[in-house]
Amino acid sequence: MNCLTSAQITVTASNPVVSISYTEPTTKANGQALTNLAKTTIYQDVGKGLFKYKEIKATNPRGGGTIREKIPFNLKPEESLQATICITATDTNGHEG
């Protein structure tokens, strides 16, 4: 799995839920129109490597749907951490990128 785009955030005990929003891709890596999107996958990393948080079925095989999710983190009082969130797309042939 190769995560080309990611975002780094600081998560605190006073605000332990991260809200994300993204648009499913509509083109393949080679620029051709996407016709077989199966799912997107949200990964998170809190310093121990990427962990699959959730798979979300594609809204349309051509992509373009808007996805909104909330990712909770378990933190002790006054704890904070740096988290990386990464989203990938997978086609019906199992190619993830």
LUMDOLUM-537189 format. One record per residue (C-alpha): residue in three letters; residue number from 0; x, y, z. Coordinates in nm, 3 decimals. Example, Ala and Ser with C-alpha at 12.3 -4.5 7.8 and 13.67 -1.06 7.14 Angstrom:
site rotor=ALA, pakol=0, c1=1.230, c2=-0.450, c3=0.780
site rotor=SER, pakol=1, c1=1.367, c2=-0.106, c3=0.714
//
This chain:
site rotor=MET, pakol=0, c1=0.000, c2=0.000, c3=0.000
site rotor=ASN, pakol=1, c1=0.137, c2=0.337, c3=-0.101
site rotor=CYS, pakol=2, c1=-0.002, c2=0.651, c3=0.057
site rotor=LEU, pakol=3, c1=0.089, c2=0.947, c3=-0.161
site rotor=THR, pakol=4, c1=-0.128, c2=1.205, c3=0.014
site rotor=SER, pakol=5, c1=-0.159, c2=1.244, c3=0.388
site rotor=ALA, pakol=6, c1=-0.230, c2=1.504, c3=0.654
site rotor=GLN, pakol=7, c1=-0.064, c2=1.546, c3=0.991
site rotor=ILE, pakol=8, c1=-0.266, c2=1.673, c3=1.286
site rotor=THR, pakol=9, c1=-0.227, c2=1.725, c3=1.657
site rotor=VAL, pakol=10, c1=-0.491, c2=1.545, c3=1.864
site rotor=THR, pakol=11, c1=-0.553, c2=1.648, c3=2.225
site rotor=ALA, pakol=12, c1=-0.751, c2=1.499, c3=2.512
site rotor=SER, pakol=13, c1=-0.978, c2=1.804, c3=2.506
site rotor=ASN, pakol=14, c1=-1.052, c2=1.746, c3=2.135
site rotor=PRO, pakol=15, c1=-0.996, c2=1.371, c3=2.072
site rotor=VAL, pakol=16, c1=-1.210, c2=1.342, c3=1.757
site rotor=VAL, pakol=17, c1=-1.083, c2=1.440, c3=1.412
site rotor=SER, pakol=18, c1=-1.337, c2=1.524, c3=1.141
site rotor=ILE, pakol=19, c1=-1.225, c2=1.457, c3=0.785
site rotor=SER, pakol=20, c1=-1.386, c2=1.518, c3=0.450
site rotor=TYR, pakol=21, c1=-1.261, c2=1.415, c3=0.107
site rotor=THR, pakol=22, c1=-1.382, c2=1.361, c3=-0.247
site rotor=GLU, pakol=23, c1=-1.338, c2=1.021, c3=-0.408
site rotor=PRO, pakol=24, c1=-1.102, c2=1.024, c3=-0.708
site rotor=THR, pakol=25, c1=-1.249, c2=1.038, c3=-1.057
site rotor=THR, pakol=26, c1=-0.933, c2=0.952, c3=-1.252
site rotor=LYS, pakol=27, c1=-0.676, c2=0.676, c3=-1.240
site rotor=ALA, pakol=28, c1=-0.308, c2=0.750, c3=-1.172
site rotor=ASN, pakol=29, c1=-0.251, c2=0.758, c3=-1.550
site rotor=GLY, pakol=30, c1=-0.514, c2=1.032, c3=-1.595
site rotor=GLN, pakol=31, c1=-0.780, c2=0.810, c3=-1.753
site rotor=ALA, pakol=32, c1=-1.138, c2=0.829, c3=-1.625
site rotor=LEU, pakol=33, c1=-1.207, c2=0.598, c3=-1.333
site rotor=THR, pakol=34, c1=-1.485, c2=0.347, c3=-1.404
site rotor=ASN, pakol=35, c1=-1.433, c2=0.081, c3=-1.138
site rotor=LEU, pakol=36, c1=-1.380, c2=0.241, c3=-0.798
site rotor=ALA, pakol=37, c1=-1.463, c2=-0.016, c3=-0.528
site rotor=LYS, pakol=38, c1=-1.375, c2=0.166, c3=-0.205
site rotor=THR, pakol=39, c1=-1.163, c2=0.416, c3=-0.023
site rotor=THR, pakol=40, c1=-0.968, c2=0.330, c3=0.289
site rotor=ILE, pakol=41, c1=-0.879, c2=0.558, c3=0.578
site rotor=TYR, pakol=42, c1=-0.550, c2=0.485, c3=0.753
site rotor=GLN, pakol=43, c1=-0.408, c2=0.648, c3=1.065
site rotor=ASP, pakol=44, c1=-0.060, c2=0.652, c3=1.214
site rotor=VAL, pakol=45, c1=0.018, c2=0.768, c3=1.567
site rotor=GLY, pakol=46, c1=0.386, c2=0.676, c3=1.546
site rotor=LYS, pakol=47, c1=0.352, c2=0.299, c3=1.522
site rotor=GLY, pakol=48, c1=0.297, c2=0.266, c3=1.147
site rotor=LEU, pakol=49, c1=-0.016, c2=0.289, c3=0.935
site rotor=PHE, pakol=50, c1=-0.325, c2=0.123, c3=1.079
site rotor=LYS, pakol=51, c1=-0.639, c2=0.064, c3=0.870
site rotor=TYR, pakol=52, c1=-0.915, c2=0.261, c3=1.040
site rotor=LYS, pakol=53, c1=-1.206, c2=0.209, c3=0.801
site rotor=GLU, pakol=54, c1=-1.299, c2=0.097, c3=0.449
site rotor=ILE, pakol=55, c1=-1.581, c2=0.286, c3=0.280
site rotor=LYS, pakol=56, c1=-1.767, c2=0.147, c3=-0.020
site rotor=ALA, pakol=57, c1=-1.752, c2=0.374, c3=-0.324
site rotor=THR, pakol=58, c1=-2.053, c2=0.597, c3=-0.377
site rotor=ASN, pakol=59, c1=-2.021, c2=0.540, c3=-0.753
site rotor=PRO, pakol=60, c1=-1.786, c2=0.329, c3=-0.970
site rotor=ARG, pakol=61, c1=-1.676, c2=0.657, c3=-1.134
site rotor=GLY, pakol=62, c1=-1.593, c2=0.816, c3=-0.797
site rotor=GLY, pakol=63, c1=-1.661, c2=1.180, c3=-0.717
site rotor=GLY, pakol=64, c1=-1.863, c2=1.127, c3=-0.398
site rotor=THR, pakol=65, c1=-1.795, c2=1.332, c3=-0.086
site rotor=ILE, pakol=66, c1=-1.702, c2=1.131, c3=0.221
site rotor=ARG, pakol=67, c1=-1.722, c2=1.269, c3=0.575
site rotor=GLU, pakol=68, c1=-1.596, c2=1.074, c3=0.875
site rotor=LYS, pakol=69, c1=-1.506, c2=1.130, c3=1.238
site rotor=ILE, pakol=70, c1=-1.202, c2=0.950, c3=1.377
site rotor=PRO, pakol=71, c1=-1.189, c2=0.917, c3=1.758
site rotor=PHE, pakol=72, c1=-0.864, c2=0.878, c3=1.950
site rotor=ASN, pakol=73, c1=-0.832, c2=0.739, c3=2.304
site rotor=LEU, pakol=74, c1=-0.618, c2=0.977, c3=2.507
site rotor=LYS, pakol=75, c1=-0.546, c2=1.017, c3=2.876
site rotor=PRO, pakol=76, c1=-0.628, c2=1.353, c3=3.038
site rotor=GLU, pakol=77, c1=-0.396, c2=1.628, c3=2.912
site rotor=GLU, pakol=78, c1=-0.232, c2=1.391, c3=2.663
site rotor=SER, pakol=79, c1=-0.171, c2=1.493, c3=2.302
site rotor=LEU, pakol=80, c1=-0.024, c2=1.319, c3=2.001
site rotor=GLN, pakol=81, c1=0.070, c2=1.374, c3=1.640
site rotor=ALA, pakol=82, c1=-0.140, c2=1.168, c3=1.401
site rotor=THR, pakol=83, c1=-0.112, c2=1.114, c3=1.028
site rotor=ILE, pakol=84, c1=-0.430, c2=1.044, c3=0.831
site rotor=CYS, pakol=85, c1=-0.402, c2=0.885, c3=0.488
site rotor=ILE, pakol=86, c1=-0.672, c2=0.796, c3=0.232
site rotor=THR, pakol=87, c1=-0.630, c2=0.544, c3=-0.050
site rotor=ALA, pakol=88, c1=-0.861, c2=0.432, c3=-0.330
site rotor=THR, pakol=89, c1=-0.901, c2=0.073, c3=-0.449
site rotor=ASP, pakol=90, c1=-1.054, c2=-0.040, c3=-0.778
site rotor=THR, pakol=91, c1=-1.254, c2=-0.357, c3=-0.837
site rotor=ASN, pakol=92, c1=-0.934, c2=-0.532, c3=-0.951
site rotor=GLY, pakol=93, c1=-0.780, c2=-0.477, c3=-0.608
site rotor=HIS, pakol=94, c1=-0.532, c2=-0.206, c3=-0.712
site rotor=GLU, pakol=95, c1=-0.487, c2=0.033, c3=-0.421
site rotor=GLY, pakol=96, c1=-0.317, c2=0.368, c3=-0.453
//
